[in-house]
Amino acid sequence: MGGFIKIVFLISAAAFLGALYFFLSAKKPGMYPPRNVLKKRARMMALAGGIAFLLGLFMAALQ
């Protein structure tokens, strides 16, 4: 069970890094996807990272 919890936390970290990447990409000029699309992707990745993080905390507390 401990290995699964680590994987959930790694997924959470990857989602947060993806959100940071999309957010910083929205700041660059000349990006192909429009800024609103990049910001929407950043919000969704941050939401997914938050949910995965809370799920990992919940499972770690139950262990």
Secondary structure, DSSP 8 states (H G I E B T S, - for coil): -HHHHHHHHHHHHHHHHHHHHHHHHHHSTT-SS-HHHHHHHHHHHHHHHHHHHHHHHHHHHH-
